[in-house]
Amino acid sequence: MENGGLQKRLKVFIALGLLLVGVVSCGLRSGKGPVELTYTAPVEIGVKAGEDLPGTSIRYVGKSEKGAEVLIAGQHAFKQKGDSLDWKGDPVEGASVDLSLRILWFTEDTLHLVGTGKVVVRQPNPQPAFIQTDWPLKFTNAPVVYGVARNEYIPGTTVEYLGKEEEGAHLGGIDGYPYRKGADSILWDGKLREKVYLRLNVRVLYIGENSLRVGGTASIWIVP
């Protein structure tokens, strides 16, 4: 199969999988919010020969007569286009990653992968923080939809829904103007726990007297 056809089929497969996953999930709640957050994001990455897949024990050795040569936990493996390349582990304390990848194509210099990454963050303690977007271990554009009760927080953030007013949804924990109308955006950058960062970019879907519904994307950066 030619590169273009394989690439298209793999990307369609991933897109369908994300649609089935649908949204981020939250674990049981504590007094400060969910005790566990789960995000599933599309992944497309190139790994240079001689380098590791960021945050993992997988290394791309290079192109060989048998295919793409990789080291998985120190063991040699040879992969063809379309083959799977998975990894599970905890790159930092309190955060686990489950990568389900396929080989798109490869050259002597670079291994190209596509698939999904599932990130589980345990015991999050959200705080506003600066995000350095060039950190290599990242998972972007995970679809999210949340229903937030009055006087509760959008999961993973310090943004609180204070109720419906004439100006729109009244929000606490944000800088500047605290109101949002239907379809308005809410952007939050912060730290979920040490070495785990979140950028939430959502829009208001519904404003009720006692609940708010938002949807959009979440991006996660992990700094091993």
Secondary structure as UniProt FT lines:
FT   HELIX           3..21
FT   STRAND          25..26
FT   STRAND          29..30
FT   TURN            31..32
FT   STRAND          33..34
FT   STRAND          36..48
FT   TURN            49..50
FT   TURN            54..55
FT   STRAND          58..64
FT   TURN            65..66
FT   STRAND          67..72
FT   TURN            73..74
FT   STRAND          75..79
FT   TURN            81..82
FT   STRAND          84..92
FT   TURN            93..94
FT   STRAND          95..106
FT   STRAND          110..122
FT   STRAND          127..128
FT   TURN            133..134
FT   STRAND          138..149
FT   TURN            150..151
FT   TURN            155..156
FT   STRAND          160..165
FT   TURN            166..167
FT   STRAND          168..172
FT   STRAND          179..180
FT   TURN            182..183
FT   STRAND          185..193
FT   TURN            194..195
FT   STRAND          196..207
FT   STRAND          211..222
//
